[in-house]
């Protein structure tokens, strides 16, 4: 039997999973690492931490599985999107990577827009200039750290740095590269026009592949440190959202995914390129050849609950350690006891600014409607509901663009919570399904590696072979009507506070 390895380089850690050709999980391992925030709104990570987590987790998986490495036919790479890894001519990392949720480059976004033109930028890259994208991060370094920029030889995305360490190849693929804002999205290639106008050399970027294509092979040095066989094929892979979509079977019209990871994403498949002229949602190349996807992103989804856990749920963390259970399970149990709507306590999940639908790096997190009656369980549920409201923002825009929605599949760490899934069903007013595997991005890129190495004929066949619907939760439509009233209030709050967010940002600066 053939085995496939999926490696997902996330924001909180790297997860490596070994699957058989039927999609069954054989072994998995997770290695965590630090997030550095030297200033308000900044977010950086050390690429060496990613590499260390990758080779340690691969080693652990191979050891636990007992599988002969000769039978591991391919490796797929998934990763957090938009990060900027800058290398010198000797491939040494020049500075910590500025990652997806960093908000410092808003002036560079204005620079990109004025240089290329707002309409022309959306026409080429399918999106407006955003602080989350890689291009503005590159320009920030160019403008603020010129002594570093002049040494830049290569610019890689997080997962593509791991590809380099595994194979020695400087390469990327269309789904992840779409989020750099340096591609011609309709034509699925680098944009010479954008690169020239922004002063970025084409030679700085990796070779561009379709997601299933083999981009390199594990070299001798990487084989020694990871335990993989030298010569093992490494597929193009995918950005974490496209990878998770493949792992959820989002490869046909009507089926969409709602993912609660560090960020929150509503993801829809499209056979044709569909662009929101207001730039509220993103259009990128999908990991399925010659298709695209529409994606709404909220910055602080699982991040919000993790922030609350780490700062206010010390008892749950300690109890979880003693009982050997995830503290999130205890938090779910507390939140279940709270009435939907939390007696008017509404949370805005803007801890790292916001993308969909506001495109506002200055937005801040808010608890609104607080009274002396509220206790910690109310806050926990309020955070969860606020995240779901932000996902509904994404879903409503996608529907308005004419994208068909017949089924929503929940995924990500938040998708494991039955309570959080039911909230989505009740707020969205639609069924929420889960599938047989919860490995998401790791499974998705393992399947892409399987296509690239001939285990499957194509991506659709791979998904049909391994992905089955496991559970379906139906909405309570009476509760949906109640949630709609809170959702309307949620939407109004941002508009009421928009100027205050900007004023506060000016004070902080």
GUTI-433706 format. One record per residue (C-alpha): x, y, z. Coordinates in steps of 0.05 Angstrom, whole numbers, padded with zeros to 5 digits, always signed. Layout:
BEGIN
XYZ...
END
This chain:
BEGIN
+00000+00000+00000+00023+00071-00015+00030+00122+00040+00030+00198+00035+00057+00250+00082+00023+00317+00094+00061+00373+00130+00021+00435+00151+00064+00494+00174+00013+00533+00215+00017+00596+00258+00018+00561+00325+00055+00498+00304+00072+00448+00249+00030+00386+00243+00054+00326+00204+00007+00269+00187+00020+00203+00151-00039+00175+00112-00051+00111+00073-00079+00115+00003-00150+00108+00031-00141+00171+00073-00135+00136+00140-00090+00171+00190-00031+00126+00208+00007+00173+00254+00012+00247+00269+00055+00295+00309+00050+00369+00327+00108+00415+00345+00092+00485+00369+00133+00549+00365+00132+00622+00385+00098+00683+00355+00136+00748+00364+00099+00815+00370+00152+00869+00380+00100+00924+00369+00025+00930+00370-00003+00900+00306+00063+00867+00287+00071+00791+00280+00135+00753+00264+00162+00683+00267+00230+00651+00259+00234+00606+00197+00285+00563+00233+00230+00546+00284+00187+00522+00226+00243+00478+00199+00259+00449+00267+00186+00433+00279+00182+00401+00210+00240+00353+00216+00223+00335+00288+00150+00321+00272+00168+00280+00209+00216+00239+00251+00164+00226+00304+00111+00206+00253+00157+00158+00217+00179+00127+00284+00107+00120+00310+00079+00092+00245+00128+00035+00234+00118+00046+00159+00177+00031+00113+00200+00098+00085+00205+00065+00016+00129+00062+00017+00120+00137+00029+00108+00158-00043+00103+00233-00035+00103+00293+00011+00054+00350+00008+00067+00418+00040+00014+00465+00067+00027+00529+00104+00002+00595+00132-00004+00642+00073+00025+00711+00058+00088+00708+00101+00153+00740+00075+00215+00698+00084+00275+00737+00058+00340+00701+00040+00408+00727+00020+00450+00699-00037+00474+00643+00008+00402+00625+00026+00410+00651+00097+00349+00682+00130+00358+00757+00134+00306+00773+00188+00247+00741+00222+00189+00728+00174+00133+00779+00175+00071+00735+00176+00000+00739+00151-00033+00775+00210+00018+00831+00214-00014+00899+00203+00046+00947+00198+00046+00956+00122-00017+00999+00113+00024+01056+00083+00055+01008+00033-00016+00986+00014-00030+01059-00005+00036+01059-00043+00017+00997-00082-00052+01023-00098-00026+01091-00123+00031+01059-00162-00010+01007-00200-00080+01038-00196-00138+01011-00155-00177+00982-00212-00116+00955-00249-00091+00922-00186-00156+00884-00176-00158+00867-00250-00090+00834-00247-00086+00807-00176-00161+00799-00164-00154+00835-00097-00141+00904-00068-00076+00919-00032-00079+00890+00038-00032+00890+00098-00042+00815+00101-00011+00802+00033+00063+00791+00020+00075+00848-00029+00062+00903+00022+00108+00867+00072+00164+00866+00020+00156+00940+00008+00155+00954+00082+00224+00922+00088+00247+00959+00026+00223+01026+00056+00242+01015+00128+00300+00966+00127+00337+00982+00062+00402+00952+00088+00365+00885+00091+00327+00892+00026+00391+00905-00014+00415+00836+00008+00352+00799-00013+00363+00745-00064+00301+00702-00054+00231+00715-00027+00194+00653-00003+00128+00637+00030+00131+00597+00096+00117+00529+00066+00163+00543+00008+00221+00556+00056+00209+00486+00082+00208+00461+00010+00276+00493+00001+00303+00459+00064+00275+00392+00041+00295+00395-00032+00342+00453-00046+00291+00480-00096+00265+00552-00097+00193+00540-00117+00121+00555-00100+00052+00538-00128-00008+00577-00152-00055+00574-00092-00005+00601-00041+00029+00649-00090-00040+00679-00105-00036+00712-00036+00029+00747-00049-00006+00798-00094+00049+00789-00146+00010+00742-00192-00035+00752-00252-00092+00711-00222-00134+00701-00286-00071+00677-00324-00042+00637-00265+00028+00665-00273+00074+00719-00243+00054+00789-00265+00112+00824-00299+00074+00890-00295+00064+00887-00219+00136+00864-00206+00165+00919-00249+00123+00974-00218+00139+00952-00148+00213+00943-00162+00215+00869-00146+00261+00826-00189+00229+00763-00220+00292+00725-00201+00274+00735-00127+00212+00691-00135+00209+00615-00139+00188+00575-00199+00112+00571-00203+00077+00503-00205+00006+00477-00204-00009+00449-00135-00005+00374-00152+00059+00379-00193+00124+00351-00165+00168+00410-00148+00229+00373-00123+00256+00312-00085+00281+00303-00015+00357+00314-00016+00410+00276+00022+00417+00327+00078+00342+00331+00090+00335+00255+00087+00386+00248+00142+00352+00296+00189+00279+00278+00175+00284+00203+00166+00252+00206+00097+00282+00168+00039+00327+00210-00006+00291+00222-00072+00221+00222-00042+00177+00267-00085+00153+00334-00057+00090+00362-00090+00074+00435-00100+00024+00432-00043-00021+00490-00026-00034+00549+00019-00069+00527+00082-00138+00548+00060-00136+00515-00008-00104+00454+00024-00158+00451+00077-00210+00457+00022-00181+00397-00015-00180+00360+00051-00254+00377+00059-00273+00359-00012-00288+00430-00034-00275+00414-00107-00343+00425-00137-00396+00479-00140-00445+00487-00082-00401+00456-00028-00365+00507+00015-00323+00504+00078-00325+00544+00142-00258+00539+00177-00241+00562+00246-00166+00561+00254-00124+00618+00280-00161+00658+00227-00231+00643+00203-00245+00627+00130-00306+00615+00087-00283+00582+00023-00322+00570-00042-00301+00533-00105-00309+00568-00173-00298+00541-00243-00292+00612-00268-00256+00671-00240-00304+00714-00199-00279+00779-00168-00314+00823-00117-00302+00894-00144-00303+00921-00073-00247+00874-00053-00283+00849+00010-00268+00776-00005-00208+00746-00039-00204+00709-00105-00145+00662-00112-00124+00604-00156-00150+00539-00128-00106+00478-00118-00149+00443-00171-00119+00459-00239-00154+00514-00279-00203+00532-00224-00206+00588-00173-00236+00600-00105-00271+00657-00069-00250+00665+00003-00273+00710+00060-00224+00716+00117-00233+00741+00188-00167+00753+00224-00181+00733+00296-00224+00670+00297-00191+00614+00337-00140+00666+00356-00194+00701+00397-00212+00639+00437-00139+00621+00447-00125+00692+00471-00182+00686+00521-00160+00617+00543-00088+00638+00554-00105+00702+00593-00169+00685+00631-00177+00609+00634-00119+00589+00678-00164+00543+00719-00188+00507+00657-00117+00498+00633-00094+00469+00699-00156+00425+00706-00145+00401+00635-00074+00381+00651-00096+00342+00713-00154+00308+00676-00112+00299+00613-00165+00333+00569-00164+00393+00524-00182+00457+00563-00225+00478+00504-00272+00420+00522-00281+00450+00591-00293+00518+00560-00345+00488+00514-00381+00459+00574-00383+00527+00608-00408+00562+00545-00463+00510+00535-00496+00533+00600-00503+00604+00573-00565+00625+00534-00553+00640+00460-00540+00714+00452-00505+00717+00520-00558+00765+00548-00534+00819+00501-00458+00810+00507-00430+00817+00436-00357+00807+00417-00321+00838+00357-00262+00792+00340-00216+00846+00313-00154+00830+00355-00109+00835+00293-00150+00884+00253-00199+00855+00201-00200+00834+00129-00270+00812+00109-00311+00853+00101-00278+00915+00128-00206+00915+00105-00187+00954+00167-00120+00941+00201-00137+00992+00255-00200+00955+00280-00195+00930+00352-00229+00875+00392-00290+00896+00432-00337+00868+00484-00403+00906+00479-00464+00902+00524-00427+00883+00588-00467+00883+00653-00455+00862+00724-00495+00799+00709-00443+00772+00661-00393+00720+00684-00335+00684+00651-00378+00631+00615-00416+00689+00582-00350+00716+00556-00330+00648+00528-00395+00639+00490-00394+00712+00468-00325+00702+00437-00350+00639+00400-00412+00675+00375-00373+00736+00353-00328+00692+00311-00389+00660+00278-00418+00729+00263-00353+00746+00228-00358+00683+00187-00430+00701+00169-00403+00767+00142-00360+00726+00094-00416+00679+00075-00465+00734+00059-00417+00769+00011-00402+00703-00025-00476+00691-00034-00485+00762-00060-00432+00747-00113-00478+00692-00141-00438+00633-00113-00484+00574-00100-00485+00548-00029-00518+00480-00018-00474+00451+00037-00427+00479+00090-00371+00435+00117-00339+00455+00183-00265+00446+00193-00204+00471+00231-00193+00466+00305-00259+00502+00319-00295+00452+00274-00281+00398+00326-00327+00433+00375-00399+00408+00369-00423+00471+00403-00386+00517+00355-00413+00477+00295-00484+00484+00322-00474+00559+00330-00455+00562+00256-00516+00522+00236-00561+00567+00277-00529+00633+00256-00522+00614+00182-00590+00580+00179-00561+00521+00142-00537+00450+00155-00466+00442+00179-00430+00378+00159-00365+00346+00181-00326+00295+00142-00291+00230+00160-00223+00262+00170-00209+00323+00212-00138+00332+00186-00157+00386+00136-00095+00418+00105-00049+00359+00119-00097+00311+00085-00107+00360+00027-00034+00365+00010-00024+00290+00020-00078+00279-00033-00043+00329-00079+00022+00291-00070-00017+00228-00087-00041+00259-00152+00030+00282-00169+00059+00213-00157+00004+00175-00194-00031+00144-00134-00095+00180-00158-00113+00203-00229-00135+00273-00209-00156+00315-00149-00230+00299-00156-00217+00224-00156-00172+00231-00095-00226+00268-00056-00280+00218-00077-00236+00161-00054-00223+00185+00017-00273+00239+00038-00341+00220+00065-00392+00262+00104-00392+00239+00177-00441+00284+00214-00495+00335+00197-00522+00387+00247-00588+00421+00229-00604+00493+00245-00655+00515+00297-00693+00565+00254-00726+00598+00315-00657+00610+00343-00635+00634+00275-00686+00690+00279-00659+00710+00348-00587+00707+00324-00605+00751+00263-00624+00807+00311-00557+00802+00347-00521+00797+00280-00553+00862+00257-00528+00895+00320-00459+00864+00309-00455+00894+00240-00476+00963+00265-00423+00964+00319-00365+00965+00270-00394+01024+00233-00406+01060+00299-00334+01049+00322-00296+01056+00256-00273+01128+00269-00258+01111+00342-00213+01054+00319-00174+01102+00275-00169+01155+00329-00145+01104+00380-00093+01078+00331-00066+01149+00323-00061+01157+00398-00023+01091+00406+00025+01110+00350
END
